[in-house]
Amino acid sequence: MTQQLEHVTREILKEELSASEQRLEVKIAGVDKKIDGVEQRLDTKIGNVEKRLEAKIAGLDGKIETTAQSLKEYTDSRFNKLDMTIKTMDAKMTRYFEGIGSMLEGLTGTSAATRDRLENHEQRITVLEGRGPQASKI
């Protein structure tokens, strides 16, 4: 009878273990299903966040491009204005120095003519002095 009891006890244990194993497999399958559901929800949320980020990045790229273009146009206009100011100043300085040059030429020319006259007068005086005192010819 002990053998029979042992056999019965073993059979019961096998059945209990088998039933426990099946329950664990069902629980594991349920947990796997829940994990899959959570994973899908996370994937969906991550996908939505990525889409929003991509949209914001695209918007920022557009703003950066617009701002860069605006700054480029502003800088170009300021440089064009500076170029015009420099050209105007160059023209004024050129006229100024041409005027000074003309004035100096006039002064130099006048002083040369005056110098020529003085030399001519000095020669005449020297000639006259060489002749001696002739008051009637002076």
VEXBA-308554 format. One record per residue (C-alpha): residue number from 1; x, y, z. Coordinates in steps of 0.1 Angstrom, whole numbers, plus 5000, padded with zeros to 4 digits. Layout:
N
pt i=NUM, x=X, y=Y, z=Z
...
END
This chain:
138
pt i=1, x=5000, y=5000, z=5000
pt i=2, x=5028, y=5023, z=5006
pt i=3, x=5038, y=5019, z=4971
pt i=4, x=5004, y=5027, z=4960
pt i=5, x=5004, y=5057, z=4982
pt i=6, x=5037, y=5068, z=4968
pt i=7, x=5025, y=5063, z=4933
pt i=8, x=4993, y=5083, z=4940
pt i=9, x=5013, y=5110, z=4957
pt i=10, x=5037, y=5112, z=4928
pt i=11, x=5009, y=5114, z=4903
pt i=12, x=4992, y=5141, z=4924
pt i=13, x=5025, y=5160, z=4926
pt i=14, x=5030, y=5156, z=4888
pt i=15, x=4995, y=5169, z=4882
pt i=16, x=4999, y=5198, z=4906
pt i=17, x=5033, y=5207, z=4891
pt i=18, x=5018, y=5205, z=4856
pt i=19, x=4988, y=5226, z=4866
pt i=20, x=5011, y=5252, z=4883
pt i=21, x=5033, y=5253, z=4852
pt i=22, x=5003, y=5259, z=4830
pt i=23, x=4991, y=5287, z=4853
pt i=24, x=5025, y=5303, z=4852
pt i=25, x=5026, y=5300, z=4815
pt i=26, x=4992, y=5317, z=4813
pt i=27, x=5004, y=5344, z=4837
pt i=28, x=5036, y=5349, z=4817
pt i=29, x=5016, y=5351, z=4785
pt i=30, x=4993, y=5377, z=4801
pt i=31, x=5023, y=5397, z=4813
pt i=32, x=5038, y=5395, z=4778
pt i=33, x=5006, y=5408, z=4763
pt i=34, x=5005, y=5437, z=4788
pt i=35, x=5041, y=5445, z=4781
pt i=36, x=5034, y=5444, z=4743
pt i=37, x=5005, y=5468, z=4749
pt i=38, x=5026, y=5492, z=4770
pt i=39, x=5054, y=5490, z=4744
pt i=40, x=5029, y=5499, z=4716
pt i=41, x=5016, y=5528, z=4736
pt i=42, x=5051, y=5540, z=4743
pt i=43, x=5061, y=5536, z=4706
pt i=44, x=5030, y=5557, z=4697
pt i=45, x=5038, y=5584, z=4722
pt i=46, x=5075, y=5585, z=4712
pt i=47, x=5064, y=5587, z=4675
pt i=48, x=5041, y=5616, z=4683
pt i=49, x=5069, y=5634, z=4702
pt i=50, x=5093, y=5629, z=4674
pt i=51, x=5067, y=5643, z=4649
pt i=52, x=5062, y=5674, z=4670
pt i=53, x=5099, y=5679, z=4674
pt i=54, x=5105, y=5675, z=4637
pt i=55, x=5077, y=5701, z=4631
pt i=56, x=5093, y=5725, z=4656
pt i=57, x=5127, y=5720, z=4641
pt i=58, x=5114, y=5726, z=4606
pt i=59, x=5097, y=5758, z=4619
pt i=60, x=5129, y=5769, z=4636
pt i=61, x=5149, y=5762, z=4604
pt i=62, x=5125, y=5784, z=4585
pt i=63, x=5128, y=5812, z=4611
pt i=64, x=5166, y=5809, z=4610
pt i=65, x=5166, y=5811, z=4572
pt i=66, x=5143, y=5841, z=4572
pt i=67, x=5164, y=5859, z=4599
pt i=68, x=5196, y=5851, z=4582
pt i=69, x=5183, y=5865, z=4549
pt i=70, x=5170, y=5896, z=4566
pt i=71, x=5203, y=5902, z=4583
pt i=72, x=5221, y=5896, z=4550
pt i=73, x=5199, y=5922, z=4533
pt i=74, x=5204, y=5947, z=4561
pt i=75, x=5242, y=5942, z=4560
pt i=76, x=5242, y=5946, z=4523
pt i=77, x=5222, y=5978, z=4524
pt i=78, x=5245, y=5992, z=4551
pt i=79, x=5276, y=5984, z=4531
pt i=80, x=5260, y=5999, z=4500
pt i=81, x=5253, y=6031, z=4520
pt i=82, x=5289, y=6031, z=4533
pt i=83, x=5302, y=6026, z=4497
pt i=84, x=5281, y=6056, z=4485
pt i=85, x=5294, y=6077, z=4515
pt i=86, x=5330, y=6068, z=4507
pt i=87, x=5325, y=6076, z=4470
pt i=88, x=5309, y=6109, z=4479
pt i=89, x=5338, y=6117, z=4503
pt i=90, x=5363, y=6107, z=4476
pt i=91, x=5347, y=6130, z=4451
pt i=92, x=5347, y=6159, z=4476
pt i=93, x=5383, y=6153, z=4486
pt i=94, x=5393, y=6151, z=4449
pt i=95, x=5376, y=6184, z=4442
pt i=96, x=5391, y=6199, z=4473
pt i=97, x=5427, y=6188, z=4465
pt i=98, x=5422, y=6199, z=4428
pt i=99, x=5412, y=6233, z=4441
pt i=100, x=5442, y=6235, z=4463
pt i=101, x=5464, y=6224, z=4434
pt i=102, x=5449, y=6250, z=4412
pt i=103, x=5454, y=6276, z=4438
pt i=104, x=5490, y=6266, z=4444
pt i=105, x=5496, y=6266, z=4406
pt i=106, x=5482, y=6301, z=4405
pt i=107, x=5503, y=6312, z=4434
pt i=108, x=5534, y=6295, z=4420
pt i=109, x=5528, y=6308, z=4386
pt i=110, x=5522, y=6344, z=4400
pt i=111, x=5553, y=6342, z=4421
pt i=112, x=5573, y=6329, z=4392
pt i=113, x=5561, y=6358, z=4371
pt i=114, x=5569, y=6382, z=4399
pt i=115, x=5603, y=6366, z=4403
pt i=116, x=5609, y=6371, z=4366
pt i=117, x=5599, y=6407, z=4368
pt i=118, x=5621, y=6413, z=4398
pt i=119, x=5651, y=6397, z=4380
pt i=120, x=5643, y=6418, z=4350
pt i=121, x=5642, y=6449, z=4371
pt i=122, x=5675, y=6439, z=4389
pt i=123, x=5692, y=6435, z=4355
pt i=124, x=5679, y=6469, z=4344
pt i=125, x=5692, y=6485, z=4376
pt i=126, x=5726, y=6468, z=4372
pt i=127, x=5728, y=6481, z=4336
pt i=128, x=5718, y=6515, z=4347
pt i=129, x=5742, y=6516, z=4375
pt i=130, x=5770, y=6505, z=4352
pt i=131, x=5764, y=6535, z=4329
pt i=132, x=5769, y=6559, z=4357
pt i=133, x=5749, y=6588, z=4369
pt i=134, x=5727, y=6598, z=4340
pt i=135, x=5697, y=6613, z=4357
pt i=136, x=5679, y=6621, z=4324
pt i=137, x=5677, y=6584, z=4313
pt i=138, x=5665, y=6570, z=4345
END
